[in-house]
């Protein structure tokens, strides 16, 4: 539990720093993106075999927040930055989140996806 809390704190701090230097078009912030995905922490680190319902709700919320192309790119970069900063995050778990939750996103969730394409 302590490991999850520290990971979420790191993700939130990174998101806040990122949003200070790369503001979005005004519709969403990195903090909102990271908070939406925070319930996914136990799944993406391999602590549990399936994402929690709150994780899937967060994925759905994220899809609804990022509606314009600039917002989608911004959210993608926030996710990419947050996942790249933690070595305990499993790439396969991150990329499987939308499918596991039955949510189609207009961008991949991965460390290597080009958010500008």
TAJOVEN-V76968 format. One record per residue. PSI is psi in degrees with one decimal (NA if undefined). BURIAL is # if it has 9 or more other ideal C-beta (glycine too) atoms within 8 Angstrom, else .. Layout:
psi = [PSI,PSI]
burial = [BURIAL,BURIAL]
This chain:
psi = [-41.1,-38.3,-42.1,-43.2,-43.1,-36.2,-43.4,-41.1,-44.0,-43.7,-42.1,-43.9,-44.9,-38.8,-40.3,-44.5,-45.3,-43.5,-24.2,-33.6,-21.8,72.9,147.1,-174.1,0.3,-16.6,-35.7,163.6,161.5,-34.3,-43.0,-40.8,-49.9,-39.5,-35.1,-34.4,-6.3,-38.5,-7.6,-5.9,-43.4,-33.0,-46.5,-13.4,-0.5,11.4,-27.5,152.0,-18.7,148.2,144.3,157.0,-36.6,-30.7,-47.4,-35.4,-40.5,-39.3,-43.1,-41.8,-43.5,-42.7,-39.3,-28.4,-38.7,90.8,-27.4,160.3,-45.4,-38.4,-37.7,-44.0,-41.7,-47.4,-42.0,-46.7,-35.8,-46.2,-44.5,-46.1,-44.8,-40.7,-33.0,-22.1,-5.3,113.7,-14.2,-7.8,130.0,122.9,-41.9,-36.4,-41.4,-48.7,-21.5,-10.2,-53.4,-44.0,-42.4,-30.3,-3.8,31.5,128.2,121.2,150.4,7.4,155.4,154.4,104.8,168.2,-19.9,-3.2,137.0,104.6,-14.0,-0.5,NA]
burial = [.,.,#,#,.,.,#,#,.,#,#,#,.,#,#,#,.,#,#,.,.,.,.,#,.,.,#,#,#,#,#,#,#,#,#,#,#,#,#,#,#,#,#,#,#,.,.,.,.,.,#,#,.,.,#,#,#,#,#,#,#,#,#,.,#,#,.,.,.,.,#,#,#,#,#,#,#,#,#,#,#,#,#,.,.,#,.,.,#,#,.,.,#,#,#,.,#,#,.,#,#,.,#,.,#,.,#,.,#,#,.,.,#,.,#,.,.]
